[in-house]
Amino acid sequence: MRHLLVLFAIFTLSTGAWADPTALPFPVSVGGQQAAMTEQSTNIAYIANPVSSGAAMAVKDVKGQIIVNIFPGDDKGNAKPGAQPFILLFDAGSTKNLSDNMQGKSLPAGWYLANVVGGGNTSRIAFQVK
Protein backbone atom coordinates (compact mmCIF):
# COMPACT_ATOMS: atom_id res chain seq x y z
CA MET A 1 0.00 0.00 0.00
CA ARG A 2 2.83 2.40 0.85
CA HIS A 3 4.34 1.84 -2.61
CA LEU A 4 1.06 2.80 -4.23
CA LEU A 5 0.91 6.01 -2.20
CA VAL A 6 4.47 6.90 -3.22
CA LEU A 7 3.70 6.24 -6.89
CA PHE A 8 0.53 8.30 -6.65
CA ALA A 9 2.44 11.21 -5.06
CA ILE A 10 5.11 11.11 -7.78
CA PHE A 11 2.45 11.00 -10.49
CA THR A 12 0.50 13.88 -8.95
CA LEU A 13 3.57 16.10 -8.60
CA SER A 14 4.81 15.42 -12.12
CA THR A 15 1.55 15.85 -14.07
CA GLY A 16 1.97 19.62 -14.18
CA ALA A 17 5.17 19.20 -16.18
CA TRP A 18 3.37 16.85 -18.58
CA ALA A 19 0.61 19.36 -19.27
CA ASP A 20 2.76 21.47 -21.60
CA PRO A 21 6.50 20.80 -21.37
CA THR A 22 7.28 23.48 -23.97
CA ALA A 23 5.45 26.38 -22.33
CA LEU A 24 7.30 29.35 -20.88
CA PRO A 25 6.95 29.77 -17.11
CA PHE A 26 5.54 33.25 -17.82
CA PRO A 27 4.67 35.11 -21.06
CA VAL A 28 7.15 37.60 -22.53
CA SER A 29 6.55 40.07 -25.34
CA VAL A 30 8.89 42.36 -27.27
CA GLY A 31 7.62 45.17 -29.47
CA GLY A 32 4.05 44.08 -28.80
CA GLN A 33 4.72 40.55 -30.11
CA GLN A 34 4.21 37.58 -27.81
CA ALA A 35 7.11 35.10 -27.68
CA ALA A 36 5.91 31.70 -28.83
CA MET A 37 7.36 28.22 -28.84
CA THR A 38 8.17 26.84 -32.30
CA GLU A 39 9.38 23.56 -33.74
CA GLN A 40 12.81 25.20 -33.90
CA SER A 41 13.44 24.67 -30.17
CA THR A 42 11.88 23.02 -27.14
CA ASN A 43 13.28 25.46 -24.56
CA ILE A 44 13.40 28.83 -26.32
CA ALA A 45 10.41 30.87 -27.49
CA TYR A 46 10.75 33.14 -30.52
CA ILE A 47 9.49 36.58 -31.40
CA ALA A 48 8.08 36.07 -34.92
CA ASN A 49 9.12 39.32 -36.62
CA PRO A 50 12.16 41.58 -36.23
CA VAL A 51 11.79 44.42 -33.72
CA SER A 52 13.40 47.85 -33.42
CA SER A 53 16.30 48.43 -31.06
CA GLY A 54 13.97 50.57 -28.94
CA ALA A 55 11.16 48.01 -28.73
CA ALA A 56 9.53 47.55 -25.32
CA MET A 57 9.75 44.28 -23.38
CA ALA A 58 6.91 43.21 -21.09
CA VAL A 59 6.00 40.16 -18.99
CA LYS A 60 2.72 38.78 -17.63
CA ASP A 61 1.63 36.50 -14.79
CA VAL A 62 4.68 37.22 -12.63
CA LYS A 63 5.33 39.72 -9.84
CA GLY A 64 8.36 41.59 -8.57
CA GLN A 65 11.52 42.70 -10.27
CA ILE A 66 12.43 41.36 -13.69
CA ILE A 67 16.08 40.84 -14.61
CA VAL A 68 16.93 40.32 -18.27
CA ASN A 69 20.28 39.30 -19.74
CA ILE A 70 20.29 39.87 -23.51
CA PHE A 71 23.13 38.12 -25.35
CA PRO A 72 24.08 38.62 -28.99
CA GLY A 73 23.39 35.30 -30.67
CA ASP A 74 22.14 33.51 -33.75
CA ASP A 75 18.78 32.46 -35.19
CA LYS A 76 19.01 29.09 -33.40
CA GLY A 77 19.02 30.75 -29.96
CA ASN A 78 22.72 30.25 -29.28
CA ALA A 79 24.60 33.04 -27.53
CA LYS A 80 27.89 34.11 -29.10
CA PRO A 81 30.79 32.74 -27.03
CA GLY A 82 32.30 35.38 -24.75
CA ALA A 83 29.64 37.96 -25.61
CA GLN A 84 28.79 40.45 -22.87
CA PRO A 85 25.06 40.77 -22.17
CA PHE A 86 22.91 43.86 -22.25
CA ILE A 87 21.07 44.02 -18.90
CA LEU A 88 17.53 45.26 -18.29
CA LEU A 89 15.92 45.73 -14.88
CA PHE A 90 12.25 46.58 -14.47
CA ASP A 91 9.15 45.86 -12.40
CA ALA A 92 6.80 43.19 -13.70
CA GLY A 93 3.88 45.61 -14.03
CA SER A 94 5.76 47.92 -16.39
CA THR A 95 7.61 47.72 -19.71
CA LYS A 96 11.22 48.46 -20.52
CA ASN A 97 12.72 49.50 -23.86
CA LEU A 98 15.58 47.32 -25.09
CA SER A 99 17.68 50.46 -25.62
CA ASP A 100 17.15 51.48 -21.97
CA ASN A 101 19.66 48.88 -20.77
CA MET A 102 22.25 49.33 -18.04
CA GLN A 103 25.00 49.70 -20.63
CA GLY A 104 23.18 52.68 -22.16
CA LYS A 105 23.66 51.31 -25.69
CA SER A 106 21.29 50.56 -28.51
CA LEU A 107 21.25 46.93 -29.61
CA PRO A 108 22.84 46.60 -33.07
CA ALA A 109 20.95 44.73 -35.78
CA GLY A 110 21.14 40.96 -35.37
CA TRP A 111 19.83 38.01 -33.35
CA TYR A 112 19.65 37.94 -29.55
CA LEU A 113 18.96 35.40 -26.82
CA ALA A 114 17.32 36.78 -23.67
CA ASN A 115 17.08 35.10 -20.28
CA VAL A 116 14.12 36.81 -18.61
CA VAL A 117 14.11 36.07 -14.86
CA GLY A 118 11.14 36.78 -12.61
CA GLY A 119 9.35 35.14 -9.71
CA GLY A 120 12.08 32.50 -9.37
CA ASN A 121 11.61 31.30 -12.98
CA THR A 122 13.35 31.96 -16.30
CA SER A 123 11.74 32.42 -19.70
CA ARG A 124 14.21 32.14 -22.58
CA ILE A 125 13.40 33.96 -25.79
CA ALA A 126 15.15 34.69 -29.08
CA PHE A 127 14.45 37.72 -31.22
CA GLN A 128 15.91 39.70 -34.10
CA VAL A 129 16.62 43.44 -34.06
CA LYS A 130 16.30 45.09 -37.48
PEFENQUI-V630464 format. One record per run of one state. SS is the DSSP state (H for helix, E for strand, L for the rest). FROM is the first residue (numbers start at 1). LEN is the number of residues. Records with the same first field share a line. If there is no record, write none. Layout:
SS = FROM-LEN ; FROM-LEN
//
This chain:
L = 1-1 ; 20-8 ; 31-2 ; 35-1 ; 39-2 ; 47-4 ; 52-4 ; 60-5 ; 74-5 ; 80-6 ; 92-4 ; 98-12 ; 119-2 ; 130-1
H = 2-18
E = 28-3 ; 33-2 ; 36-3 ; 41-6 ; 51-1 ; 56-4 ; 65-9 ; 79-1 ; 86-6 ; 96-2 ; 110-9 ; 121-9
//
